[in-house]
């Protein structure tokens, strides 16, 4: 199945992710501001992609239209669903609160599913892929099947290409874990390797900035990337 694009931007409310604008003309990151509007950035300030996993699978599975419209409530520019649909729910120049310190200079990409921070090591008695979910997780890991992988890659290419058309000098890609110490598995080892390295870098020419961190964030670990730093936790 070839991934298909869903444009939800016309249905988005400009006050859905409002920001308070400070005296310096820049947004103050507050969750809700009465009467506020979403901050619009300059294209030249957007230099990369912030990549995430949703840590869940959206429903209802038997109602695709309702399921895909869930993207309107997620603070990311594009949400890529596992069923072959990727939805843009906000203008790319809007600053969305998707990645903490990444917000001002990235486009946010959410990938549907619950993926472990570390893939299973069959030589160990305890399954790492069930121990390293974002926020502890529950149940079994979501498999990264061929359809999901194809959709995630096409969605990443869409953000890079459309952002550059707007004049955004998109060159880099970061994981949410680099800007938030509670997001160890965001987006997870397999996503980083199959989407970021194999496709984002090798096909799109992006540069993964493994060492960068903000506040309590953690660098990309060696388990994810040979150029990484230190352990997963």
C-alpha positions as CSV (number, residue, x, y, z in Angstrom):
1,X,0.0,0.0,0.0
2,X,1.4,3.4,-1.0
3,X,1.1,5.9,1.9
4,X,-1.5,8.5,1.5
5,X,-1.5,12.2,2.6
6,X,-4.4,13.7,4.6
7,X,-4.5,17.5,4.9
8,X,-6.2,18.5,8.1
9,X,-4.8,22.1,8.2
10,X,-8.1,23.7,7.1
11,X,-9.8,22.1,10.0
12,X,-7.3,23.2,12.6
13,X,-8.1,25.9,15.2
14,X,-5.4,28.6,15.4
15,X,-6.1,28.8,19.2
16,X,-5.7,25.0,19.8
17,X,-2.0,25.3,20.8
18,X,-1.9,29.0,22.0
19,X,1.2,30.7,23.3
20,X,1.7,33.9,25.3
21,X,4.1,36.3,23.5
22,X,6.7,37.9,25.8
23,X,8.1,41.4,25.7
24,X,10.9,40.2,23.4
25,X,8.3,39.1,20.8
26,X,9.0,35.4,21.4
27,X,6.6,32.8,22.8
28,X,6.5,31.8,26.4
29,X,5.9,28.0,26.6
30,X,2.7,27.7,28.6
31,X,0.2,24.9,28.1
32,X,-2.8,27.2,27.7
33,X,-3.3,30.9,27.3
34,X,-6.8,32.4,27.2
35,X,-7.2,34.3,24.0
36,X,-3.8,33.4,22.8
37,X,-2.9,32.3,19.3
38,X,-0.3,29.9,18.0
39,X,3.1,31.5,17.4
40,X,4.2,31.7,13.8
41,X,8.0,31.4,13.2
42,X,10.3,32.7,10.6
43,X,11.2,30.0,8.0
44,X,14.9,30.7,8.5
45,X,14.7,29.7,12.2
46,X,13.5,26.2,11.4
47,X,16.6,24.0,11.0
48,X,15.5,20.4,11.7
49,X,13.0,17.7,12.6
50,X,12.0,16.6,16.1
51,X,11.0,12.9,15.9
52,X,8.7,11.1,18.4
53,X,6.6,8.0,19.0
54,X,3.1,8.4,20.2
55,X,3.5,5.5,22.7
56,X,0.0,4.3,21.8
57,X,-2.1,3.2,18.9
58,X,-5.1,5.5,18.2
59,X,-8.6,4.3,17.8
60,X,-11.3,3.6,16.9
61,X,-9.7,1.1,14.4
62,X,-13.0,0.5,12.7
63,X,-13.6,4.2,12.0
64,X,-10.6,5.5,9.9
65,X,-12.0,9.0,9.5
66,X,-12.5,9.6,13.2
67,X,-9.2,7.9,14.0
68,X,-7.1,10.0,11.6
69,X,-8.8,13.2,12.9
70,X,-7.2,12.5,16.2
71,X,-4.2,14.2,14.7
72,X,-5.9,17.6,15.2
73,X,-5.5,17.2,18.9
74,X,-1.8,16.2,18.8
75,X,0.8,19.0,19.0
76,X,2.8,17.9,16.0
77,X,3.0,19.1,12.4
78,X,2.5,15.6,11.0
79,X,1.3,12.4,12.6
80,X,2.1,9.2,10.7
81,X,-0.4,6.4,11.3
82,X,0.5,2.8,11.0
83,X,-2.3,2.1,8.5
84,X,-0.6,4.0,5.6
85,X,-2.0,7.5,6.3
86,X,0.1,10.5,7.3
87,X,-1.8,13.6,8.3
88,X,-0.6,17.2,8.5
89,X,-2.7,19.0,11.2
90,X,-1.0,22.4,11.5
91,X,0.9,24.8,9.3
92,X,4.6,24.1,9.3
93,X,5.5,27.6,10.5
94,X,3.5,27.3,13.6
95,X,5.5,26.6,16.8
96,X,3.9,23.6,18.4
97,X,4.7,22.3,21.9
98,X,5.9,18.9,20.7
99,X,9.5,18.6,21.9
100,X,10.3,21.0,24.8
101,X,13.5,22.9,23.9
102,X,13.2,21.6,20.3
103,X,10.0,23.5,19.7
104,X,11.4,26.8,18.3
105,X,13.5,25.4,15.5
106,X,12.0,22.0,14.5
107,X,9.1,20.5,12.7
108,X,7.4,17.9,14.9
109,X,6.8,14.3,13.5
110,X,4.9,11.8,15.6
111,X,5.0,8.2,14.7
112,X,2.0,6.0,15.8
113,X,2.9,3.1,18.0
114,X,4.4,1.9,21.3
115,X,8.0,1.2,20.5
116,X,10.6,0.1,23.1
117,X,13.7,2.2,23.9
118,X,15.9,-0.9,23.4
119,X,15.2,-3.9,21.2
120,X,15.1,-7.3,22.8
121,X,18.4,-9.1,23.5
122,X,17.6,-12.8,23.3
123,X,20.7,-13.6,25.3
124,X,19.3,-12.0,28.4
125,X,16.5,-13.6,30.6
126,X,14.5,-10.4,30.8
127,X,13.1,-8.9,27.6
128,X,14.5,-5.4,27.2
129,X,11.8,-4.5,24.7
130,X,9.2,-4.9,27.4
131,X,11.1,-3.0,30.0
132,X,12.0,0.1,28.1
133,X,8.7,1.6,27.1
134,X,8.1,5.3,27.2
135,X,6.6,6.0,30.7
136,X,7.0,2.4,31.6
137,X,4.5,1.3,29.0
138,X,2.2,-1.7,29.2
139,X,1.4,-4.7,27.1
140,X,3.5,-5.8,24.1
141,X,5.6,-3.7,21.8
142,X,4.0,-2.5,18.6
143,X,5.7,-4.2,15.6
144,X,7.4,-1.9,13.1
145,X,5.9,-3.7,10.1
146,X,6.6,-2.8,6.4
147,X,3.5,-0.6,6.0
148,X,4.2,1.4,9.1
149,X,7.9,1.8,8.2
150,X,7.0,3.0,4.7
151,X,4.5,5.5,6.0
152,X,6.9,6.9,8.6
153,X,9.6,7.4,6.0
154,X,7.3,9.1,3.5
155,X,6.0,11.4,6.3
156,X,9.6,12.4,7.2
157,X,10.4,13.1,3.5
158,X,7.2,15.2,3.3
159,X,8.2,17.4,6.2
160,X,11.7,17.9,5.0
161,X,10.7,18.7,1.4
162,X,7.7,20.9,2.3
163,X,9.7,22.7,5.0
164,X,12.5,23.5,2.5
165,X,9.9,24.8,0.0
166,X,8.9,27.4,2.6
167,X,12.5,28.5,3.0
168,X,13.3,26.4,6.1
169,X,17.0,25.4,6.1
170,X,16.2,21.9,7.4
171,X,19.5,20.0,7.9
172,X,19.3,18.2,11.3
173,X,17.2,15.6,13.1
174,X,16.8,15.1,16.9
175,X,15.0,12.7,19.2
176,X,12.7,14.0,21.8
177,X,14.8,12.2,24.5
178,X,17.5,14.8,23.8
179,X,15.3,17.5,25.2
180,X,13.4,15.7,27.9
181,X,14.9,13.4,30.5
182,X,11.6,11.5,31.0
183,X,11.4,10.4,27.4
184,X,14.1,7.7,27.3
185,X,12.4,5.7,24.6
186,X,11.3,8.6,22.4
187,X,11.4,7.5,19.6
188,X,13.1,4.2,20.4
189,X,16.0,2.2,19.0
190,X,14.3,0.7,16.0
191,X,12.7,4.0,14.9
192,X,16.1,5.7,15.2
193,X,17.9,3.1,13.2
194,X,15.2,2.3,10.5
195,X,13.7,5.8,10.0
196,X,16.4,8.3,11.0
197,X,19.7,6.6,10.0
198,X,18.6,4.3,7.1
199,X,16.3,6.9,5.5
200,X,16.7,10.3,7.0
201,X,20.4,10.4,6.7
202,X,21.1,8.1,3.8
203,X,18.2,9.2,1.5
204,X,17.3,12.7,2.7
205,X,20.7,14.0,3.6
206,X,19.8,14.9,7.2
207,X,22.4,15.0,10.0
208,X,21.5,13.2,13.2
209,X,22.9,15.4,16.1
210,X,23.6,12.6,18.5
211,X,25.5,14.6,21.2
212,X,23.1,17.6,21.5
213,X,21.1,17.8,24.7
214,X,18.9,20.5,26.4
215,X,18.1,20.7,30.1
216,X,17.8,17.2,31.5
217,X,17.7,15.5,28.0
218,X,20.0,12.6,27.2
219,X,22.1,12.1,24.1
220,X,21.5,9.3,21.6
221,X,22.9,6.2,23.2
222,X,25.4,3.9,21.6
223,X,22.8,1.1,21.6
224,X,20.9,3.2,19.0
225,X,23.8,4.6,17.0
226,X,27.5,3.8,16.9
227,X,28.1,7.5,17.0
228,X,26.1,7.8,20.2
229,X,27.2,8.5,23.7
230,X,27.0,6.3,26.8
231,X,24.2,4.0,27.9
232,X,20.5,4.1,27.2
233,X,19.9,5.3,30.8
